[in-house]
Amino acid sequence: MERLTQSEEEAMQVLWQLNGGFIKEVLENLHEPKPPYTTLASTVKNLERKGYVQGQKYGNSYRYVPMVRAEDYRKEFMRSFVGSYFRNSYKEVVSFFAKEQEISAEELKEIIQMIEKEKGE
């Protein structure tokens, strides 16, 4: 799965949220500052080239439908992120956030409970 640029990812977030849409709909749902229509159209064309969306022709325009699920992208992104920055160690990820005080002891307990619950099922 090819990595997305920030603008591609923002467009995909909207397309996942809408379960597909026309360029105009994507533009309406993007946060400010919004890119020019033509820039967004190029971004979506890149997404199509990368296999993330498929264009379906409706009259003179195209409606773009996600071909990659948000969950699949998120998993791949996290695997790549953890591999690149934390030597494939999820323990190092949690340790990093604990040291930076981005995760509380209570949240860590909840994570442990989730893991134990998954093992028990």
N, C-alpha and C positions, 0 to 999 in steps of 0.2 A: 504494500500500500504506500503510494507516494505521499510524502509529507506536504501539507498545505501551508501556503503563506497566510499571514494574519488576515488579509482581505478575503482570501478564499474560505478560510475557516469561518469568518463572520457571515459570509453569504450562505455557507452550508448550514450554520446554526439556524438561520431564518428558514431555509428550505426544509430542514428537518422539522422545525416547529410548525410550518404550514403544510407539511407533507407534500411539498412541491409547489411550484408557482411560476408566474410570469416575472420577467425582469422588473416590471413596474411594481408588482406586489412585494418583491424582495426589497427593492429600494424603499418602499413605504415603511417597511418593518425594520430597517437598519437604524442604528443609533447615530446621532449627530457626531461629528460632521459626516454627512452622507457623500459618497463619491458621485461624480457625474454619471449619468445614465450609461454613456458609452464605456466608461471605465468598468462599471459593474457588468455590463454585457460582455466585455473582454474577460473579466474574471470568471464569469459563469462558463464561457466558452473553454477556458483553461480547465475548469472543473469537469467539463464534458470530455475533454481530451484525456484527462487523468483517470476517467472512468467513475467519477463520483456521482455524476448526474447524467441523465439521458434527456435529450430534447424531443418533445412531441409537438409536431406542427399543428397549429390551429389557425387556419386562414393565413394571414401574413406574419404571424408571430409564433413563438415557441413557448411551450410550458415545460419547465424543467422539473424532473422527478428524481429524487435521491436514489442512487443505485447501491449506496453503502449505508448501512444502518449507523445511527449515531453511536450506539453502544459498541459496535465493532471498531469504529474510529477511535473512540475513547480508550478502549483496551489497547489498541496498537500504539496510540500516542503515549500512554502511560508506560508500556513496556519499553518503548524507545527512550523516553525521558529517564526512567529509572536506570536503564542500561548506560545511557550517556553520562549522567550526572552522579549516579550512586553505585556504580560497579555492579549493577543487577541485584542490589541488596535492598529489599523493602524494609529491612531492619534499619538500614542507614537512613532511609527516607523518614521513617517515624522518629528516629533519633534526631535528625536534623530539625524537624518541626518542634520536637520537645525542647531542644536547646534554644531555638529561636522563640520559644514561648508562644508558638502558633497553635499548639494543641495542649489541652489541659489534662491533668491527671484523671479527671472524671471522664473525659473523652477517651483516654487510653483504656480505662476500665471497660467502657462500653465496647470498644473494639475487641478487647479480650473476650468479653461475653459473646459477641457476635461470632468470633472464631470458635469458641468452645461449643456454641450452639450448632454451628455448621458441622463440627466433628461428631456431635451426638446424633445427628440426623442421618 
